[in-house]
Structures are given as structure tokens and as C-alpha cells.
Amino acid sequence: MATAGKTYYVGTDMNCGGACLLKVHVKDGVITRLETDDGDEPQLRNCLRCRAYRQRVYAPDRLLYPLKRVGKRGEGKFKRISWDEALETIAGQYKRVKETYGPAAMIYLTTGGDIGQVHNTRTAVRAFCLAGGCTLMWGVASNEGWMFACQATYGYPVGNDHRDLPNSKLVILWGMNPAVIIDGCGTAYHLALAREKGTKFIVVDPRYTDTAALVADRWVPIRPGTDSAAMIAMAYVMITENLHDKAFINQYTVGFDRFKDYVLGQDDGVPKTPEWAEAITGVPAQTIVEVAREYATTKPAALLPSKGPGRTAFGEQYHRAAFTLAAMTGNIGKVGGSAGSEITQRGEIPFPMGPAMRTGGNPVDAGSPMRKDALPTPISKGPGLVARLHNSEVWDAILKGKAGGYYSDYKMVYMANTNYLNQYPNVNKAVKALESLEFIAVQEQFMTPTAKFADIILPTCTFLERNDAVWGAGPHVAYQPKVIEPRGESRSHLAICEGLAAKLGLANYNDKTDEQWLEQIMKPTVPDFERFKEAGAQKYYGPPSIPFQKEIEDIENNPFPTPSGKIEIFSRQLADMNNPLLPPIPKYIEPWESRNDPLAKKYPIQLTSTHPKRRSHSQFDNIPWLREVDPQVIWLNTKDATARGIKDGDLVKVFNKRGKVIVQAKVTERVMPGVADLPEGAWYNPDKNGVDHGGCANVLTVDKRSPGGAFTSNSCLVQVEKA
């Protein structure tokens, strides 16, 4: 129990990429005030989501007791039950499904949510794996295309350190909006430092973002899904004007000649000129020429593509094209340069971390073959199992089962740390899939659109109500002390799964307390664990980490972990797959639901669903302070709005063959013509006809993955009309 009048430093982790530091004031067991980090630089300062977290903890709609459904699925009618009944019911249903249909018939669905080093998705995975197994997922919604491209090109995923930004003379932010999404605590601060130092910024994005307003010397609007075409045309300029770094290419890469033949049109008769790209991207040819020249001749320069343009059909090609441009300019492994990769919390953090709770082998995985489209690397070995489902194909799998070519007929779903129905594509199909299941259990803090479909709801506590630790891109590690007791009967993830494990008859589930786990995990990082807990965070004050610096400085002794030991512009692994949709060199492949798709005659607007400042995915959508600060609206260009008789503030109907959404319009020049943006994460709120009034973008998105596993939420055509 917290002592009256005490102040705590607490690391946050809400799957936003921040992991910043809260200063929490507690009196008589109640949080009275939240402040941000005000200590030494680098300060881990909060965004408005963290500053509103007290309202989340004490929200009147917090789930505080186990619940059992008494109405129809999706109706949201429940009654309070005991923890014993809730866990006994779930365990009994799992045993029934396993014995009747096999363990693969139970799907475990999870994403980020409030998770740390102890209380995370592995707790439930371990319980079910020890009990007989379950179907697990592959495919990270945020950046699966980037991860696939990294594996094919570099051998492993790596991101850029934001502290290196002030060392660059030129930064190209491609689809990146760190001023809003907080992709690594401190990124916006280092953008500002670079700007003050004289770094030039080019922002490529369909929207004039807050980041563009903060730093951009030049904004280049581009049609969604066409980014790789613009990059390949930049390569054409560099090759034909002899601007590429031949020495770097010869020493550190393989396959450039094959890429060069494609770019010059020698293998297909189509030179990838800036004029060719202009017709595809909407970016003037002269702009492409100027950006290519500037990137090739400014040293050092950082090309920093974000995740969003990779969440498109063939999004893997966008990332591979960016890596190739970085190699062509010789900026990889250099201070102030980049590997053509994103700024990411998952970069080369200088902290080792000890082992957390191990999940154990999954019997369902053990009995299944590998996917043929998974790269044969250690990183992709687990997610390549055929028994696993891609996250964007879950609804099809549930509805079709073995008859549809899937591994099992799925009867039960257990969900933790996720508002899955809301956050994955094609919500209306999701509703049908969830209605067809025999049993659903959900761990949650609020009655989300997903929780309404549960048979049993287990209330989870927030990170302020348990002990844990997080690590982030400060770079830093931060302690999460339990500052108040869990509200109501809510429990931590580990405590929930300990109870579930007991009901499943598992005697060997857990042998450590939270504190023992933390000390083991943090020992390699923080030699004085007690001092770490008191300080709240350990910050790294050394120089920025430079991805692939050791490989570039001495490739003979530090080869890339690829088959060739070099950067693979041409990938033999991809060539051996013999899949024209996964070519061995970066190519532009026309995405589905592009402006050239026949569907565009009926649905002429390309829809993107970007991250808003008020939510971390779907978290915080119900918090009044944040709803007031940043209302859910669809951005619509003035030209498109005028043609439809739509004025700023009007209610509009956004629709396609998958669903309809009613939402308020924001008419603006900050989004290019032919494109609309409906921020992701707003809670699905259907009327009796199934029309959503919550502004949920995934009512409209397509549940079809890209060949390498990239999500395709930004390949989406819609029509917009005045409601």
C-alpha cells in the first residue's frame, strides 16, 4: 500500500512506443496528480495520453469484477460473478474444446496493450502451452512488412536511434509523424535539436502532418501505396546521373546490377523514370529528380521511412526500396546516416535484458509444418509455422476452418491485451466470426467493442497497480512500482494466469514473485536493483547507436547475417521462393484498391488510417479529456469536399462493400486530393443496421495480407458522401 504523500517515478508502456516517465503523486492510497519527467537530460517527457492516465485509472466505466454474459453476443449485457467461477468456466471450456476438437481449435489473440517485462502476453501463452497447446498468431500489424524486408536485406530488423538526428545534414521523413505518434520517447525533441542545428528536412506524406509543420523545409505529398515507385525513380536519377556510391555498393552489397537492369528497363522494357513515377505517385517528376539529387549528394543524410506506407499491399517493396537507396548513397553504418530504416523503439538498445517467463514449447506448433513463404532465418522460424494464423486472416479462419484450407476448425478464443475486433481489418466480418464461436474469454480494463462479445470477462489492473519494468528508446529502462492497490477485484496478467493455471491443473506454472522475476530480468542491466527502483529509470548517456556500424567498419570480421554476408539487394532466398509477388529485388507492384483498381470507379477515394495524438491504438478512446482535445474526424481535401457538397463539420457517410461509417468531416488542404484520412482506433459503435457511428476505420479496411505478411490497411478504397 502506498504511503500518504509519496511521489513515485513510473515508466509507462501503452504500446505507443514512448515508454516515458511519469511522476505520480499519491496520498492516502489515491493518485492525486501526474507530472512529467523533470530530471536530467535526456528527459523522458510525457505526451497528453500519459498526462490523462489518472482519468483512465479512475474512469467510472473501468471493469472491476469478473463478468459473465447474460445477453446476446455484442449486446454488452453481463452479470458479476466470482473469480473462482470465471476461471473454472474458462478452464472447463478449454478442456472441453481440446478434448472434442483438439488444442488447435483454441485461438489465443493478443497484441500490445499495457504490458511490461513480467506482465505480458507470455503469461497466458505459457499456461495454455503447458495445458496442451493452442493456435498462436504471426504477423505484426505495425511493421510486419518492414521486418520481412529487413530479414531479406540485412538478416535482422534494426531501427535508427533518434539521438543521431542532429548529426544529419539532411533527413527525409517518409510517412513518419513522430510529433504525434511518439515513436520512441524523445524523438520529437531530437527533431527540434536537428532543426536548430541546421539539418534540412523533407517530409513525404499524403498529409501535411504536425511533424511537417514542425520541421519540414519541403513537403512532398504522395498517393498511398505508390512509395516504392517514387523511390525506384530516385534510384533511376542516381544511376543515370552517376550519383550512386559505387565503392560502397561493390564492397557491401550483392545484386545491385540486377536491380539496375530493372530500374533502367533492360529486363522489362520500361525505364523507371521520374515521369513514369509521376503518373503513378502524383509526385511531379522534377520533384523526384530534386529529392534524389539532394539525397545522393548531401553527406551524411538519413532516409527514415515509417511503418505506415509499409501497411499496404506489397508494402515489403517500399521498405526494400528504401534500404537500397540507403546503400546507393553510402549512408548505412555512418554517423548521421541511416540504413533506410525507421526510428524505432526496437533499435539497438544498449541494455541487455534477462530472460522473462518462458512460454514453453507449443504442442500445436510442434506438430505442424513450416510455411513455404517464410524466410528461412532464425527470426522467422517460429512465425512460419503453418498451424499459426496471420492476424489479418483470423476471421476467415474462424468462419471457414478446415474446409477453407486452415489447420483446424476453431471453436474458442482467448483474448488478452487487445481490442481485437476493433483493431484488425474488416470489423463486420469479425462480428460474424465472433458470433459463430462456442466460447470467448477476454482480459480487459473496459467494456470495449471486443469485450462485448465475450462469454467471460476478466478485469485487468493498470500498470500503476502492479510491479513491473519497461525499456524504451530514450534509450532507457524504467521501473513500474505499484503505487496504488488494484481497483475493485482487478488483477495483473500474471496473477490472472496463475489462477487459470491452477484451474487447468498445472503445478509447475510459476515459482517466482513479481519482484523475483524483475530482479532476474533486470540484473544484466541494473546492477543495483534497489537504487534503480528508487530512481525510477536508468538512462543511457553514451553516443547514439549506429545500425550496422560494426559491419561497415569491418565486414570481413563482422559480416551481415545474410547468406552472402552482405546487404542483399538481390535476395537468393526470395528468388528460390519463385513467387512473382515476392521478387528478389525491390520492385513496384501495383497494389489492390489503388486509384487504378476498377473499384475506384465506384469508390474513388483512397483511405488511410493513421495514428492520432489522442489514442494509443484503441486505448484512451473513451477518456473524456482526450476526446475533447482531439475529436474523431475524417480529413477530406477541399476539392473532394466541394465536389460532394460537403462543408467543414458536416456529418458524412464513408463506405465501401465492407461497411459504412458516419463521422464528422474536417475539410482541409492538409491532405492531398483523392485521399482521405480516418485515424485508427476509434471504438466501433454500430446502430441497428450495422452502420458504425464511432468512426472505426477497420469497418472499411480489407482483411487481406501482403505476400510477405505486411498488413494492408492503407490499401483501401471508399466513397464519401454527405450523410
N, C-alpha and C positions, 0 to 999 in steps of 0.2 A: 504494500500500500504506500502511495506517495506521501511524503511529509508535507505538511501545510507550508505554503510559501516557498516551495522549492522550484528552481529553474533547471530544465533538462535540455541538453543538446541531442537532437534526434535526427538520424538520417531518414530520408523519405524514399519510398520506392512504389510508384504507382504506374509502372510500365510506360512512363513518359520519356525516359532517357535522362532525367535530371539527376536523381539521387542527391538532391541538395540537402542543406542542413537547416532544420527548424530549431528555433529557440522557444521551448514550450514552458509556460508558466502555469504551475499547478498550486491550488490552495484548497485545503480540506477535501482532497481527492477529486477535484474538478478542474478541468483545463479552463483557465480564465483568459489567457491571451497567447497569441502566437506572434513571434517575430522572426526575422531572417538572420542568417549568419552575419555577424558584425566583427568577426575576428580578423586574423592575419590573412593577407592575400596568399593564394588565390581564394577569395571568398566564394562560398557555395550558396549564392543568394537565391531566394525563392521566387517563383512565378506566382500569379494570382491563384492558381489551383491550390498550392500549399497554404497560401495565406487564408484560404477559405476552409481549410480542413477541420477547424473546430465546428463549423456548421455541419460538416459531414458526420463527425463523431456523434453530435447531439441532435441529429436530424430526427424529427418526430416519426418518420417512416422507416427508421432503422429496424431491421429484423433482429429481434432479441430472444426469440424462443423457437424451438423446433416446431415445424408446422406440417400438417397433413392435408392434402387436397380433399375438399368436400364438394366442389363444383365441377364443371366441365374443364377440360384442359384449356388453358389460356384465359379462363374466366377470372382467375385471381381470387377464388374463394377457398379459404383454408381455416383449419382449427388448430389450436395449440395442443401439442402433445409433449410427452416427456422425452428426454434424450434416450432413455432405455428403449422406449417403443420405436423411436425414429431409427436408431442404429440396428435394432433387432429386425425391423422391417427391411431395411436395405440389405443386410447380410442374408436374410432369408430369400429375398428376391434374387440376389446374385447366385446363391447356391442353387436355386430352382432353375434359373436360366442356364447356368453352367452344366447342370446335370441333364437338362432337357435338350438343349441345342448346342452345347459346347461353349468353352470360355470365350471364343472369338465373338460370340453373339452379344457380349457386353462391350460397349464402346466407352472409353474414358476420354472426355473432351476437356481441354484446358487451354489457357493462354497465359497472359501475364498477371494482371490484377495486382493486389497488394502482396508481394512475395519477397522474401529475403533469402538468407543462406540456410536457415533452418526450416522456416515455414514456407513451403513452396510446393510445386506440383509433384515433386518426387515422393511426398508423403503418401498420397493416395496410390500412386503407381506401385510403390513398394508393397502396400497392403494387398492390392489385387494380384500382383505378380506372385507373391507368396501363397495366395489362396488358390492359384490355378491359372492366372493369366487373364488378359483382356486384349481387345483391339486398341492399339495406340495410333497416333496420327503422325504424319510428316507434312512438311510444307509450312514455313513460317510466313504469316500474312505480310509482315513488314518488309522482308527483304530476301525471300527465297530465290528470286532471280539473281540478285547480287551474289548470294552465297554460291549458287551454281556457277556463275561466271568466274568468281574468284577461284573456285576449285579447278575449273578448266584451264584458267590462265596462269594463276600463281601457285596453285596447290593447296592454299588455305585462305580463309577470309581474313582480311585485315582492313582497318579503317584509319583515317587520319586523325592526328592529335590537334585539337583546336588551338592549342598554345603555339603551334607553329605558324599560324596565320600571319602574324606581324612580320615574319621573315620572308614573306612572298612579295614580289613586286606586282604580280597580277594574280587575282583569284577569280575563277569562273564558277559561280554557284549555279549548278544546273538542277532545277527543280527543287532547290533547297530553301527552306524558310525557317532557319534556326531562331530567329527573333520570336517566333510563335511556338514552335514545337519543342523547344528546349532539348535538342538532341545532344545531350551532354551538358551538364551544368557548367556555365562559364563560356559557352560558345559565342553568344551574342556580345559578351564583354570583350572577347578577343577579336571579334569582328570590328568593334569600335576602336580597339587599340590599333589594329592594322590600318583602319581608315585614317586615324590621326597620324600614323607614321607615313602615309602617302601611298599605301597599297591601292591599286586600281581594281575596281570590282565590276564584273559583268554578270548580270543575272539573266538566266534563260528560263522562262516560265510562262505558261499561258496567262498567269495573273501577275499584276503588279503588286507584289506581296509587301508585308511590313518590312521584311528584310531588304527588299529592293529600295523601299523608301528610306531605310536607314543608311545603306552603304553604296547603292548602285551608281556607277558612272554611266552605265548603259543597261537598258532593259531590252531583252530580245524575246518578244512573245513567239510561241511556237505551238503548233497543233498537237494535242495529246497523241501519244503513240508513234510519233514520227522522229523522235530524238536521234535514233541511230542513223537515220538518213542524213540529218544535218552534220553529225559527227563524221560520217564517211565522206561527205562532201568536203569537210575541213581537211580530211586526210588527202583528198584529191588536190587541194590547193597546195598543201605542204609538199606533196610528191612532185607535182608539175612545176612548182617554183623552186624546187631543190632546197626546201627549208627544213627537211627532216634530219634528225641526228643519226647519220649512217653509222658512225662509230659505236654509238650506244646500241643500235639495233643489231649490228653484227656481233657484238660481244655478249649481249644479254638476252637475245630473243631468238626464237626459231619460227619460221613460216612467214616472215614478212613478205617475201616475193610472191607467195600465193595470194596474200591479201592485196598486194599492189596490183596484181593482174586483175583481181575483181574490181578494185577501185577504178582502174583505167579502162575497164570494159573489155579487156582482152579475152576473158573467158565467156562472156555473155553478150558482147556487142553493145553494152550500154555503159558509157563512161559516167561515173558518178559525180558529175559536175555540180557546181553550185546552182546552176539553172535547173538541173534535174532535181535537186533537193528543194529548190524554191517551190516547184509545183506540188511537192508532197507536204512540205512543212509549213508553208506560208511565210517563211523567213526569206526576205529578199536576198538574191544571190550575192549582191555586193556586201551585205552584212555578213554573210557566211565567209566571204573572202577576207574581210577586215578582221573578223574574230580569229580566223585561222592564222593569219599573218601575225597578229598580236600575240597569240598564244605560242607560236613557234619561235618568235624572236625575243620574247621577254624572259629573262632568266634571273632568279627562278620563278616559276609560275605554278599555280596549283589549280588543277581541274577537279572540282568537288561535286560529283553528281550525287543527288539524294535518291531515296528509295522510291519516291512517288512515280517517276517516269518508268521505273522498272516494274511497277504493278500494272503492266499492260500485256496484251497478247504479244508474245515474243520479247518480253522485257529483258530476257537474258542478253539479247543482242545489243541493247543500249549499254549495258554495263561492260560487255566485252569490247565494244567500240571505244568506250571511254578509256579502258585500260590500254588499248592500242595507241590512242592519241598521246597518252602519258608517256608511253615508250618512245613514240616517234619524236617527242620533244626532249627526251632525255631527262625528264623531271623525277623519275622514280628513284627512291632512296636518297634524295637530296634534301638538305635543309631548305625550307621554303617551297619545296615542290610537292608532289603528291603522286600516288600510284593510280590516280584516276578513280579513287575510291571515296566513299562518303566520309564525313565526320561522324564518328560513331562512338557510343559508349563501350562498344565491344572491340576497341582497338588494342594496341599493345600496352595494356595497363601494367605498370611496373611492380604490381603486388602479386606474389604467389598466394594462392588460397588452398587451404587444406581440404580434404575430402568431406563432403556433406553426406547425408544419409543416402546410402546406395540403394538403388531400386531393386537390384537382383535381376536375374535373367527372366525374360517374359516367355513362358511356355508357348504362347501363341506365336510369337516371333520365331522361336526355335524350330517350329515345325513348318515354316513357310519358306518358299524360295525367294530369291532376290529379284527386284525389278530389273528389266533389261535397259531402262532409260536412266539408271542411276550411275553416276560416275564411280568407277572402281577405286575409290580412295577411302582411307580410314574415316574421314569426316562424313561421307555419305553412306557408309556401310549400314548403320542402324536404320536410318530413314528409308533405305532402299528395299526393305522387306515387303514382299507382296501382301502380307497379312495386314500391313498398315494402310490406312486410308489417307489420301490427300485431304487437307482441311476444307478445300472448296468442293469436294465431291461427296461429303458426308450425307447430304440429303438424298442424292441419287442412290447411294449405297443402302441407306435405310429403306427407301421405297422399293428398290429392285432386288437387293440381296443377290443370292447365288444365280438367280435367273438372269440378272443383269451383268453377270461376269465377276461379281465381287466374291470375297473369300468366305463370307458367311451370310446367314440370314440374321439380321440384327434386331434384337428384342429389348435391350436395356441400355440406357445411357446414364453415366455418372458424370456430372459437370462440376468443376471447381475452378475458381479464379477466372471466371469467364461469363460474359453475357453473350453466349454463342449465337443464339438466334438473331440477335441484333447486329452482330459484328462480322458475319460471314455472308457471302453473296446469296441473293435470291430468297428473301425472307418469306415470301408466300409459299415457296416450295418447302422451306424449313417448317412452316406451320403444319403442312400436310404430313411431313415426315415425323415430327414430334407427336402428332395426334395418332399416328399408326403404331407407336411403340407400346410395349406391355408395361414398362416401368421406367420412370425417370427420377433421379435424385440430384439435387442441386445444393452446393455450398454457396451461400450468398450473404451480403450485408443489407441488400434492399430487394424489394419486390420488382425486379427488372422484368422486361418483356419475356426473357428466358425463364425466370423463376416462376412465372405464372403457369408454365406448362409442367411444372414438377409435380410428382406424387408426394415426395417428401422434401422439405427444405431444411437445411442445417445452417443455423446462423453463425457466421464467422466474425471474429473481432477484427478491429483495425490494427495497424502496426503500432499504434500508441498504447495498445492494450496487451502487449506481449513483448518478450525479449528476442532480439534478432540483430542482424547486421547486414549492411548492403555495401556494394562497391560501385563506384561511378567514375566518370571521365574528368573529374577535377584536375588530375586523377587523384582519387581518394578512396578510403574506406570509412564507413560511418557506423556508429553503434545505434541500435534502436532499443533503448531501455523501455521497460513497461512503466509508463508514467501514471496510468490510472488502471483500476480493475476493469476487466471486460464488462461492458454494459449488459444488463439482463443475464441471460444464460448463454451468451455468445462464447464461442471457444476458438482457439487458434487452430490452424490447419493440422499441426502435429497432434494436438490434443484430440481433435475430431477423429483422426485416423488411428490413434491409439485405441480409442473406444470402438471403432469399427473393426480393427484387427482382433480385439478381444471377442467380439461377436462372431467373427469368422473363424474363431478357434486357433488363432496364431499366437504361439507362445514366445516367438523369437522376433517380434516386430521391432522393439526399441529397447535399448539398455542404457540410455543416457537422458539426463535432464537437458532442458534448453541451454542452460549455462555450460554444461559439459560439452555439448555439441559446438557451441560458439567458441569455447576456448580451443577446442581441437581444430576447428576450421580457421580461426584467426591466428593461431600460433605462428605460422610461417611469415605472417605479415606484421603482426604487432607483438614484439617480444614481451612488452609489459602490458598484459591484458587489462589489469586493474586501472592503470593510468589511461589506457585507451577508452575504457568505459567512462571515466570521469571527464575526459576531454571531449568525447562525443565523436571525434573524427581524427583520422591521420591523413594529412595532405602530403602530396609528393611535390617537392620543391626543385627537383632536378630539371635538366633540359627536356624539351619535348621529345617524345619518341618519334622516330622517323621510320615508317614502314619500309622494310626490305633494305635498310641501310647496310646491314652486315653482308647481305648477298651482293649488293652493288660494289661495296668496298673490296670484297674478296670472294668472288663467285666460285673460284676453284675449291676453296675450303668450306664455303657456305652456299652450296647450290640451292636453287629453289626446289621445293618438294613436289616437282612435276616429273613425269617420265624422262624428259630431256635434261632436267636440272636447270632449265632456263624459263624465261617468260614465254608462254606458248601462245603466240598469235595464231598459229595453226596448231590445233589440238588433235593429235593422233587418236586419243581416246574418243573424241567426238566423231572423228572420221570413221572409226571402227563400228560405231553405232549405225552408220549408214542410214541416218534419218535426215531427209532434206530440210526438216523443220528445226533441226539442231545442227546447223552447218559447222564444219571445223574451223572456219574463220568467221569473224564478225560480219554479218550481212544485214541489210534492211529487208524485212519480210513484212508485207502489208498486213496489218492486224485486222482481225474481225471487228465489226462495229466501228470502223473508221468512217471518215466522211465519204470515202469511195465505195463503201459497202452498199449494195442495193437497198438495204434497210434505211439508208439515210434519206430516201425519198419520203418515207413515212415518219421517220424520227431524225430530223436534220441537225439536232444539237448534240455535240459531244459533251458528255458529263464527266467531270472529275469530282472526286470526293476526298478533299484534303483535310488535314488535321486542324481543328480550330484551337483558339487560345483558351477557351473556357473548359475544355474537357481533356481528359487523357483517355482516348478512345471513347467508351461509353460511360466511364466514371465521371461523376460530378454533373451529369446532365440534369439531375433533379435538385441541384443545390441553388436556392433562390438568388443568392448574391451573384453567382456566376451567370445565371440565366439573364439577369438584369444587365450585366456588363456586356454580354456578347450574345444577342438573340440569334436563334437559328433562322437563317435566310438563305436563299439561293442567289448567287451572283449571276447577273444576266447583263450582257453588253447592251448599251443604249440602242444600237442599230437593231439587234434582235428584239428588244423590248418594244421599240416603236413600231416595228412591222407587225407586232401582235397586239397592239393597243394596250400594252402593259406599262403602268407607271410605278415609280418607286413606292414601295409599301403595299402594293396590291397583293392579294392572295392569288396564287397561280396553281395550276394543275400541271405536275410534271409526270409524264407517263411513258411507258413502252409496253411491250407484250407481257412483261413480267409483273407489272403492278402500277399503282398510281399513288402519288404523294401530293398533298395540299400543303403549301408552305408560302411564306411571305417572300416577295421579290425585293432584291436590292439591285436597282438599275445603276450601272457604273461603267466607267471607261477602264476600270482596273482589271477587266477580264476581256480577252480578245473576242471579236465576233465569231459566232459559230460554236462557242464554248460556254458552258455554264458550270458553276461550282456549287455543290451542295455538301458542306462539311460532314464528315463521317461521325458516327457516334450518337446522334440524336435517337432517343428511345422510340421504337415502333409503337404507334398508338392508333390501331385501326378502328374505323366505325363499323357498323353492322354490315356494310357492303364490302368490307376489306380494304377500303381506301385509307391510307395512312395519313394522320394529321400531326404526327410527331416530327416529320422531316427526316425520316430514316432513309439514308441513301441506298442501303442494301436492299430495299424493296425493288430497286431498279437494276442493280448490278447482276452480271451473269456468273453462274457457278460453273465456270469452265477454266481449268488451269492451262497455263502456257506449257509447251513441251518440256521445258526444264524445271517446271514446278512453280514458276512465278505466278502470283495472283494477278487477275486481270480486271480489277475493279475500276481502273481508269480507261478501259476499253468498253464504253457504254454509250449507246445512242438513245436519246429521248426526244420527245416533243414537249414544248412548254406552251400552255395556253392560259389565258385569264380565267380564273375559277368562277 
